[in-house]
Amino acid sequence: MDVGDLRGLGLFDGTDDARLRELFALGTEVPFAPREELFVEGRPADFWWVLLEGRVDLVRHVGREETLLGSMDVPGRWAGGFRAWDEHGAYLATGRASTPGRFFRVPAEDLRGWATTWFPLGVHLIEGLFRTARNFESTTRQKEALIALGTLAAGLAHQLNNPAAAATRAADGLGEATAAMLVSLRRLAAGAITAEQFTGLDTLRLGLTQQPAPADPMEAADREAAVADWLTAHGVERPWGTAAALARAGADTAWCDRVAAVLDGSALGPGLEWVASTLNTASLLAQVKESTRRISDLVSAASSYSQLDRASMQWTDVSEGLESTLMMLADRIPPQVRVVRDFDAEVPRIQAAAAELNQVWTNLVDNALHALAGGGTLRVSTRPDGTGGVFVEIGDTGTGMSPETQLHAFDPFFTTRGVGEGVGLGLDIARRIVEGHRGEIAIDGSPGETVLRVRLPSGGH
C-alpha cells in the first residue's frame, strides 16, 4: 500500500499531498477475509477505518437476532474513530466482512492530532457537535427519569393514601366503639348483673367469633333484618345499629334467644349492645392491622424496588424484583387487566445490580400495560435457563407489535407514545442494562401474545 491508494479516494478530495502523506504515515493497512469482524458494536471506537476495497456489512444485535443496518461497499467509506472527538465514543455497529478486502486504519488519538495540526477549527466544531448531541441525550434521559420518578411517586402516594385513610377512619371508629362498650358495661353494672350471667353472655359472644358470617349478601341482609325485628320486639334501644354488628358476626334469632335465656329483661339490651360494641372494636382493630400491614408492604416494596440500602452488585432474587415492580405499578393496572404471576420456585439467585434490573422490569411492564389499554392478560413469569441463569418473560394479549415496530424497538429514542407518556426508560436503555449483565433481550410477537423475553446468566457483569 502507498499514499496513492488514499489519493484515489473521493474522501480526500481537497487534501493536499503533504497532509495526505502525514495521515498515511499514521495509519496501517488491514487486510480482511470473509466473516472476519473488524470492529464490534459497543466497544470503544479507538480506530478510524477507511475502506480501500471489498465489502463489510454493518450489523447490530437485537436480543439474540442480528439486524443488517447497511454495508460499506464503496472505497472511501469510513467508520469509527469517534474517540478522536469524544472520550466516550463507541462503535455503533459491528463491521463483518462479506468479501476479502483492505482497510486503512488510523488510531483515533493520532487522527485527532493530525486534524488539530491542519484544521483546529474543524476539530472544535466536531467536538462541539458530539458534546451537544451527548448533552441533549443526557438531558432527555434525565427528564425522562424525573418524569418516571414523579409518576411512580404519585402512584405510590395514591396507594399509600388508601390504607392510611382506612386506618384513620378505623381509629376514629374505635373511639366511638370503645365509648359505646363502656356505656353498655356501666348499664350492665347498674342492672346488677351477676358474674354467672356475664360469664354466660361472654361465652355466647366468643361463640360468635368462631363461626363464619353469611357469604351471600342477600342472606346477610335477611339475617340482619330478622335480628333487628327480634331486638325491636324485645325493646332493645337502637336495634338497627346493634343488629348490623351482630349479624355481620353470624348472629341469628336463635342466638338472640340464647342470650335472652341468660340475661334478665332489664339487662338484655345493655348486654346485646356490649356484645355488638366488642364485635365492632375487634372488626375495627382488624381494619387498622390490615391497613398498616398494607402500608408496611408498600414501604417494603418501595425499598426493594429502589435497592438504595443494598450494594450495587449482589445475589438477587429476580422474582422479588418483579413482585416489587408490580406493586409499584399497581395503581396503573386497570380492573380489566388480569395479572398472571408464574414464578418458578426453582429459579436461582443471580449476581446482578437489582436496581438496574427493576428499571428494566418497570419499562417492560409499563409497555405491556400500555398495549393492554382495552383489557386482557399481563403475564409475568420466571424459569431457570438450565445453566444457573434465569429466563424472565413479560407478555401481554394487547394490541400487538407490528413488524416495523419490532425492527426499531431497540433503537435509541424510538417510541410509539407521545411525549411524557409512560414511566419506563426506552427499550434501548433496557437492552443496554440487560447486555451489561451479559444477558439477552428479545421480542416474540407470537399471535395472541407479545412477549419480551430476557435471559440473565448467573455471573452478571
N, C-alpha and C positions, 0 to 999 in steps of 0.2 A: 504494500500500500504506500502511496505517496500523496503529497499535497494536491496533486491533480485530481485525485478521487473526490476531494472536497470541492474543488473549483467547479466541477461539473454539476454540482447540486444547486438547484434554484434557491435553496435555503440561504446560500451565502452570496447571492447576487448583491453587489454593492459593497462587499467586504474586500478591502484592498489586500494585496499579496502579503504584505508584511504582517498584518493582523492574522491572516489566514495561516501563515507559517507558524506563528506563535501558538495559535489554537491547535494546529496539527501536532506540535511538539508536546502538548499537554495530554493528548489522548492516545489510545491504543486501538488496534484492530481486534475485534472479537468475532471470530467465525462461529457459526452455529449450525446445528443439524436439526432435522425434523423432530418434533416433540420435545425439544430442549426448552427449558424455562429460563429466560434471560433475567427477568425481574419478577417479583412476586407482590401481589396486592397486599397493601397494608404495611409492607416493610419500608424502612427509611429510604427515601429517594436520593441516595448518595451519588448516583451517576446520571449523566446525561447521555442518552442513547440516540444516535443518528443512523438511520438505515442507509446502507450503501447498496445492498442488493438482497433479494429474497423476499419472503413474506412471513410476517409474525402476526398471529391472532391475539387480540386483547380480550381476555375473559375475566369475568367476576364470579365469585362463588356466592350463591344464594341458597343457604342451608346446605343440603347435600347435592345441589344441582349447580351446573355452570351455565352462565349466560354469555353468549358472544356479543361483545359491545361493538366490535369493528375489527379492522385489520390495518396493519402498516404494510403496504404493498407497493408504495411508490418511493424510490430513492429520495432522501432528503426529509422524509417524515421523521419526527423525533418524539421521544417520551422521557419522562422523569427529569432528574436534575433539580427538583424543587427545593432541595436543601441549600441550593445556591442563594435562594431568596427568603426561605422560611425554614427556621431550625426544626420545625415540626413536620416538614413536608414528607409525604409518604406516597408510594405508588398507588394509583387509583385502580389499577387492574394488573393482571398477570400477563406477561408477554411470553407466549408459547409459539415457537417456530413451527410453521407448517411446511416449509421448504428449506433447503440449505441456503445459506446466505452469510452476510457480514454486517456487523455494526461498527461504527466509530464511537468509542466510549470515552467520556471525559469525566473525571471526578467533579462533583458539584462544587467543592471548595475551589478547585482550580478554575472552573468555569466562572465563578464569581470574581476571582482575581483578574482574569482576562477581561471580563466585561467592565470591571471597575476602572481598569487602566485605560481602555479605549472609549468608554461611554459611561462615565459615572452617573450622569443624569438618568440614563436608561435603567441603571441598577436601582436608583432611588424610586423611579416610577414603578418598576416591577415589585420591589419590596412593599411600596405603598399599596399596590393592588392586592398582594397577598395578605397584608396586615388588615386592610379594610374588609376583605372577604372573611377573614378569620374573626374579626371583631363583630361583623354582622351576624355570623353564625353563633358566636358566643352569646351575644345579646339576645338573639332569638331563642336560644336554648334556655337562657336564664329566665326570660319572660315566660316561656312555656312552663318551666319548673315552678315559677311563682304562681302562675295560674293553676297549675296542678295542685300545688300546696294549698292555695286558697280554697279550691274546690273540695279537696279532701278534708281540710279543716272545717269547712262549713258542713260537710256531710257528717263528720264526727260530732260536731256540736249539736246537730239535729238529732243524731242517735242518742247522745248523752242527755239531751233535753227531755226526751220522753220518759225514761226511767227516773230521772231526777224529779220531774213534775209528779210522777206517780208516787214516789217516795214522800214528797211534800204533802200531797193530798192524804196519803195514808197516815202520816204523822198527825195531821190536823184531825183526821177521823179518830185516831187513837185517843186524843184528848177528850173528845165527846164520848167515846165508848167507855173510857175509864171513869168519867164523871157519872155516866148512867149506871155503871156497875156499882159505884159507891152509894149512889142514891138507892138503888134496889136493895143493897145489903143493909142500909140503915132502915129501910121499910121492913125488911125481914126481921131485923132485930127488934123493931118496935112491936111486931106481931108475936113476940115471944116464941119463935120457932125453936124446937128442941134440936139437940145435937143429932139425935137419931133421924129426925126429918131432914136436916140439912145433909147428912151423910147419904140418905136415900136419894135426895134431889141431885147431889153431885155424882152419884153412881149413874143415874139416868143421863146426866149431862155427858159423862165420859163415854157412855154407850153411843151417843150421837156422833162423836168424833171418830168412831171406829167403823162406821158404815158409809158407803158412798151415797152422794146425793143423786137424784134422778138426772140422767144424761139427756133425756128428751125434754126440750124446752116446754112443750105443751103439758107434759106430765108434771114438770116442776111448777108451772103456773097453776094447774088444777090443785096440786097439793097445797100451795101457798094459800089459795082461796079457801080450801077446806079448813086449814088450820086457823085462818083469820075468822071464819064463821064460828068455829069452835070457841075461840077466845072471846068473841063478841057475846056469844051465848052464855059464857061463864063470867061476864062482867069485867074482863081484863081491859085496863086502860091501854090506849094506843095499840090496838090489836094488829093493824097492818104492818107497822114497823117491827113489832115483835115477831109476827108470823113470817115475815120475809127472812129474818135471820134463822129462825127455827127450821123453816122449810129448806133453805139452802144447805143446812147441815143434815137433812134427811128425816126431820121430824114429821110425823103424821098425826092424825087424830087419835090413833091407838096409843101413841107415845104420850100425848097430852092426857089421855085418860089415866095412864100410869102415874103421871105427875100429880093429878088430882087425887089419886088414892093415897099419895104420900103426904100431901100438904092439906092443912085446913083451908077452908074457904077464904079467910082473910089473907092467908099467906100465898095463895095460888098466883095472884097477879104479880107481886114482887118476886116470887120465886121464878116464874117464867121470864120476867124481864131480866133478872140476874143471869139466867142461862143465856138469853139472847145477847146480852152485853158481853159475856165472856166469849161467846162464839164470834161476835163482831171483832173483839180485841184480837183473838187468835188469827182471824182472817186478815185483819189489817197488818198485824205483825208479819204474816207470811208475805203480804204485798211489799212491805218495806224490805224484807230479806231478799225477795226476788229482784226488786228494783236495784238495790245496792249491789247484788251479785252481777246484774247486767252492767252496771256502771263499772264494776271491777273488771269484768270480762272485756269491756271496750277499752279500758285503760291498758289492760294487759295486751290486747290485740294491737293497740297503737304502739306500745313499747316493742312488741315483737316485730311489727312492721317496720319501724324506723331503725331498729337494731342499734340505737345510739349508745346503749350501755354494753356493747359487745365488741370484740375485736373484729377487724375488717374481714380477715380470713379465719374460718372456724369450721368445725364439724357441724353441718347444717341439716336440719330435718326439712326437706322440701315441702312435705305435706303441711307442716306447721306454717310455713311462709304462705302457702296458698290459702290456708284457712284464715290467717290474719288479713290477707288481702281481700278475701270475700267479705269479712266483717267490716273492713274499712269502706268497702264499696256497697254495703248493704242498702243504704238509702237510695242508691241508683238502680237497684234491681226492682223492676216493676212487678206488681202482683201477677201479671200474666206470663211471667218468665219462671219456668221451673228449673231449679238448680239441682244438678245431679253430681254428688261427690263420689268419686270412685278411687279412693286412696288405698293402694295395696299395702297391707301390713308388713310385707317383706321388703319394702323399699329401703335401701341402706342410706345412712347419712353420708354426705359428701363434703369434701373440703370446698368451701365457696364463700364469697362475700354476700352474705344473706341480704343485706340492704339493697345491693345492686340487683339481685335476683327478684326481690319483691317489686322493684320498679318494672322489671320485665313482666311479671305476672299482672301488675296493675294495668299495663298497656294492653296486654292480650285480652284480659277480662273486659276491660272497658271497650275495646274494639268489638268484642263479641256482643256486648250489651247494646252497642250502637246498631249492630246488624239485627238485633232482636227487638227493635222498637215496636214491632207488631205482635210480639209474643213468641213463645217457643221454648226450647230447652237449651240451657247452658250446661255443658258437661266439662267437669274438671277432674282429670284422672292422673294417677301416677302408677308406674310399674318399674320393676328392675329391668336393666338392659342386658343382664347376663354377664357383665364384665365388672361389676362393682359400681356401675353408674346408675342413672335413672332416666326414664322417659317421662316427660310431662306432656299431656295433651289438653288443650283448651279448645273445645268445639262448640259450635252453635248451629242451630237449624234455622238461621235467619235468612237474610236476603241473598246470601251467597257472595262470591267474589268473581268478577269477570276475569278472563284470561289476561286482558290488558292490565288490570289492577294487580293480579298475581305477578306479572312480569316486572312491574315497577314498585311493588310494595315495599321493598327494602332499599329503595333509592333514598338518598338524603333529601329531606324536606317534602317528600311525596306524601300527599294526604287526599282523602276524598271528602274531608269535612271543611266547614267554614272556620274562620279564624276564631280561636278561643274555645272551640268545642272540644270536649273530652278532657281527661285528666292524665293520660299516659304520655310518655315520650314516644317519638316516632319509632317505627319498626326498624329503621336504620340503627338507631341507638340500641334498641333491644338486641339486634343482631350483633352489634359490637360487644355488648356485655356478655352475651352467650359465647361468642367466639373468644372473648378474653378469658373465659373459663375453659377454653379448648373444647367447647361444645358445638352443637349444630342446631339450627332452627330452620324449619321448612314449612311450607303451606301445602295442605292436602285438600283440594277443593272437590271432594267426592260429592256425588249427587245426594242432596238431603242434609248434608252437614259440611261446614267448613271447619277444618281442624288446623290449628297451629301446633306443630309438634316440635318439642325441644328435647334434645338429648344432652345430658351433662355427665361427664366422666367423674370418677371418684376423686381424682387428684386435683381438680381445679386448675389454678394458674400454673 
